[in-house]
Amino acid sequence: LCRGNIMIYTRPDYYNEFICIADKCIDTCCAGWQIVIDEESLEKYKKIKGDYIWKVMTNVDWEEGCFRQDCEKRCGFLNKNNLCELYINVGEDSLCKTCRDYPRHTEEYEDVREVMLSASCPEVARILMERMTPVHFITEEHPEIEEDLEFGDFDPFLFSVIEDGRNAMIEILQNRFLPLKERMVLVMGMAHDMQRRVNRRQLFDCDRVIEKYKKTKSQEYVREYLAQKDPVEIENIARETYPLIYELELLREEWDALLKKSQETLFGPGEGFFADRQREFVLWKQEHPDMEIHLEQIMVYFLYTYFPGSVYDGQLFAKAQMSVYCTWMIELLWMARWMMNGKTLNLEEMTELLYRFCREIEHSDENLEALDEMMRKKWLL
């Protein structure tokens, strides 16, 4: 129970760079997903005066507590210029909490609030993709207005261990002296070993795990481990894990077509095709070192966003694998687009695939839960 405590707020250092560009956006956040309306806004809509109340009554699903959509899955208040008619006719105060906050999002952990921007927004994806320096996280303390918030069986010591682990993982991910693949395997290895301690309730041993993975010896081990990997084995893992994405709820019909076209392009006529194309893609990436930076930023984004949630279910390894899987899937989509383009790829295309992937994953609680469950059963290592 939290009542009038000092609250700790953490946010990425690019958080304040975001400004909604409204109708200048290349996409709209008001289509393709169900926008849930908070109770306060629903009550406010019932009290709207004048003729516009009939438009509101028609476009709000009062039973489900969400906005109705047209046949193209666009919000009923979204006009042809991708502007909100509710905002235009009633004013800024008419926006529900979801519309007012997005793409800002806050995760609550007892006396900690982690604030983030969702890369499902094209403008946020652009900010993230154009960022070349390592992301830092700003922590501030603020007195909190007295309130009653229940956090169930929240374990503050476990949360502290998870935070320490995440900080160490981000430090590893931002070590640009190592190839990104090695950094990602180090993160999974650390999460795996921490998971074993958490399962046995040996939380104090997690500190030793964290320190072990910071050392050069662990880096050397991972380098040797990856050197022994047969490219065909990597291809088999890709062939096995790529189709997992089809098990998720589809939010936009065109996304399914993009996934299938990318899969056909990547895996081609038979075994060995992917491994050959990947070798070519790796060589191309070496000529474009910014690629490693883009993927690093994406991996840090997923890890920052989802890893702390393991305090509620104890599934640290699943959250780490989920971060790796999402990053790898985005890279595979980039690789497929690169192949379709005749072995070229630009920043605009990479940004588009990033926000479209995040939109399908992050705009559905069902998808986030399903992906988390999948990563408990799969072994990406």
LINWO-V29070 format. One record per backbone hydrogen bond with DSSP energy under -0.5 kcal/mol. CO is the residue of the C=O (numbers start at 1). NH is the residue of the N-H. If there is no record, write none. Layout:
co=(CO CO)
nh=(NH NH)
This chain:
co=(1 2 5 7 7 8 9 10 11 12 14 15 21 22 28 30 33 34 35 38 39 40 41 42 43 44 45 50 51 51 52 53 54 55 56 59 59 60 61 61 65 66 68 70 73 74 75 77 77 79 83 83 84 85 86 86 87 91 92 96 97 98 101 103 105 107 109 111 112 113 113 114 115 116 118 121 122 123 124 125 126 127 128 136 138 140 142 147 149 151 154 155 156 157 158 159 160 161 162 163 164 165 166 167 168 169 170 172 174 175 179 179 180 181 182 183 184 185 186 187 188 189 190 191 192 193 194 195 196 197 198 201 202 203 204 205 205 206 207 208 209 210 211 211 212 215 215 216 217 218 219 220 221 222 223 224 226 230 230 231 232 233 234 235 236 237 238 239 241 242 243 244 245 249 252 252 253 253 254 255 256 257 258 259 260 261 262 263 264 267 270 272 273 274 275 276 277 278 279 280 281 282 283 284 285 288 289 289 290 291 292 293 294 295 296 297 298 299 300 301 302 303 306 307 308 309 309 310 314 315 316 317 318 319 320 321 322 323 324 325 326 327 328 329 330 331 332 333 334 335 336 337 338 338 339 346 347 348 349 350 351 352 353 354 355 356 357 358 359 361 364 365 366 367 368 369 370 371 372 373 373 374 374)
nh=(3 149 144 9 142 113 140 115 138 15 17 18 24 25 31 75 35 36 67 42 43 44 45 46 47 47 48 53 54 55 56 57 58 59 60 61 68 62 65 66 37 61 76 73 32 70 78 79 85 82 79 85 88 89 90 91 91 94 95 100 101 102 104 118 116 114 112 8 109 10 115 107 12 105 121 125 126 127 128 129 130 131 131 13 11 9 7 149 2 154 156 159 160 161 162 163 164 165 166 167 168 169 170 171 172 173 174 175 176 178 182 183 184 185 186 187 188 189 190 191 192 193 194 195 196 197 198 199 200 202 201 203 205 206 207 208 209 210 211 212 213 214 214 215 215 218 219 220 221 222 223 224 225 226 227 228 229 233 234 235 236 237 238 239 240 241 242 243 244 245 246 247 248 251 255 256 256 257 258 259 260 261 262 263 264 265 266 267 268 270 273 276 277 278 279 280 281 282 283 284 285 286 287 287 288 291 292 293 294 295 296 297 298 299 300 301 302 303 304 305 306 307 309 310 311 312 313 314 316 319 320 321 322 323 324 325 326 327 328 329 330 331 332 333 334 335 336 337 338 339 340 341 343 344 342 350 351 352 353 354 355 356 357 358 359 360 361 362 363 364 368 369 370 371 372 373 374 375 376 376 377 377 378)
